[in-house]
Amino acid sequence: MKISEFIDPRGIKLQVALANQEEAIDKLIALHDEVGNLKDVAGFKEAILAREAKGSTAIGNGIAVPHGKSASVAKAGLVAITCPDGVDYKAVDGKPSNLLFMIAAPEGGADTHIEVLAKLMQLLMDPAFCKTLVDAKSVDEFLSLIDKKEAEKDAASGQATAAAGAKKIVAVTACPTGIAHTFMAAESLEQKAKELGIAFRVEKDGSGGAKDPLTAKEIEEADAVIVAVDKNIDMGQFDGKKVVLASTKEAIHEPEKLFEKAKTASVYHHTGAVTKKDDGANESIGRQLYKHLMNGVSHMLPFVIGGGILIAIAFLLDDYSIDPSNFGMNTPVAAWFKTIGGAAFGFMLPILAGFIAQSIADRPGLAVGFVGGALAASGATFANPGGDIPSAFLGALVAGFAAGYFMKWLEKLCDKLPQSLEGIKPVLIYPLCGITVIGIVMCAINPIVGALNAWISGVLSGMGTTSLVPLGIILGAMMATDMGGPLNKAAYVFGTAALAEQNEVGWMIMAAVMVGGMVPPIAIALATLIFPKKFTVAERKAGPVNFIMGFCFITEGAIPYAAADPLHVIPSLMVGSGVAGALSMAFKCTLMAPHGGIFVFPVVGNWALYLVALAIGSVVSCLLLGILKKTVED
């Protein structure tokens, strides 16, 4: 497929005046929308801005290639604008951009468009060609210039050969989206290698997977390896080779310098880590912490959703009348679903902590984070390593960051060890030291949580039944504080203890506890629908599932959202749950079952008003989420 066939002529605008980067993005997106490449303009803009947040897509020499891969793209396409006067697009060379292409790539499906886009990126490495495009006076001339240059490129492909006995160098290029910089870096290196007479092969790690992957034989025979990447790649295949680490920007603008470095590069020894070279050093600490956190949350989400829905199915299929205290496990079919769902839930906290640590310290942090998350879930202490009081998802957050930063420090410390010990670092030193230290950390944290739990239970017991409405506020808010953690568990245990008294006050307390636990997931689901700009695309997609979890009294459905933005989400949920708990008490609603959500409503006293309490609390939290949470663009 020719490049010109990939561009709808209506998607090309020449001689355009642009005030700033924002206007350029809006005009390019409008062109995509005009030619029918998009099904959701706002969603695609979100993808474009997310890519720009990682670093400007203006690569210098007057060229900008903004691009995004998103489910909001209906079909892959390309649009272009020429701006003779230039626009400040925050280019790496500080110069204005006067030739702008915007790439829209769909998620999934065929990746045949990648080759077309790769070829265009390679053509743009010729400054003279770019100037002719900027000077084009008509759309037909613009497309004709591309056709002519593409034909020349195809004819010249493979003609140049390296001199006999020349140096052999291989390379890998990769950028976060694998669309533009990946192929431009590869083209720049290939052109310079031909000039220098170097035998050269490059693997492009594009969005459609590795293109022209290097073979083990090619790597073995190479004199050096250039790794020009802006994302994580597996470095194990380059163990024992001379390696130059660089970014795609360096490969695009300074290819000769990288080939010079290859002559004196040091030998790389693989430690089990996944190496990356990116612009993270230019990010704020807050932005880096957020990226690590979201890595854990995104991996945790499938376990929460899958496990939560299976548990909800268990309640749907069970018979409450057999044994109310064992609801969800009374029949074999229900027990099967609840057991499998519970197993999925059991992975939730280790996954969260493990992938936070992996984001910080790469592969060495993964095992240590997993263990820390598991210890947070079990509640291990020095006195009782088998488990005493869980610190739940807040403990898992601490475990993830503690494991990640400790392993990052340990890696730097181990760099000072003799070269002969390189091989044992990933298999002995890292896991042994890391798991030991995180065990000490979590056993120190969990007793503190246990003491807090005991104190809260004492306070609740001391309140008695004299102040039921304030008690409802406190119990409801506690259910939404850490969702499965010590505060949540303290409120739930207090409710089940009151239930054992078999009187109206005890039943009212249990009702307030359950409604407080139902509010957070329902509020999250509502907010993702009413305030979509406050959530990422992945969060919006998963949002409606929380209706099911909320109605089934599975508070944990809100955990990924609380973990991603605790300072705004947790207070919002606490207020709504507190309101629901207070209203439940005020309406004198009662509950004689310890669990079950809507499936035990037949035994709820004043169930209509109970629904009113649930609805009001959920709406309050939803509105607070809309007010307090920042938009995704922020």
Secondary structure, DSSP 8 states (H G I E B T S, - for coil): --GGGGS-GGGEE-S----SHHHHHHHHHHHHHHTT-BS-HHHHHHHHHHHHHTS-SEEETTEE--EEEETTBSS-EEEEEEEEEEE----TTS--EEEEEEEEEESSS--THHHHHHHHHHHTT-HHHHHHHHH--SHHHHHHHHHHHHHHHHHHTTT----TT--EEEEEEE-SSSSSHHHHHHHHHHHHHHHHT-EEEEEEEETTEEES---HHHHHH-SEEEEEESS-EE-GGGTTSBEEEE-HHHHHH-HHHHHHHHHS--B----S-EE---SGGGS-HHHHHHHHHHHHHHHHHHHHHHHHHHHHHHHHHS-TTT-GGGTTSSSHHHHHHHHHHHHHHHTHHHHHHHHHHHHHH-HHHHHHHHHHHHHHHHT--SS-TT-SS--HHHHHHHHHHHHHHHHHHHHHHHTTS-GGGGGGIIIIIHHHHHHHHHHHHHHHHHHHHHHHHHHHHHHHHHHTTS-HHHHHHHHHHHHTTSSSSHHHHHHHHHHHHHHTT-SHHHHHHHHHHHHHHHHHHHHHHHHHHH-GGGS-HHHHHHTTHHHHHHHTT-GGGGHHHHHHSHHHHHHHHHHHHHHHHHHHHHTT-EE-SSS-GGGGGGGEETHHHHHHHHHHHHHHHHHHHHHHS--TT-
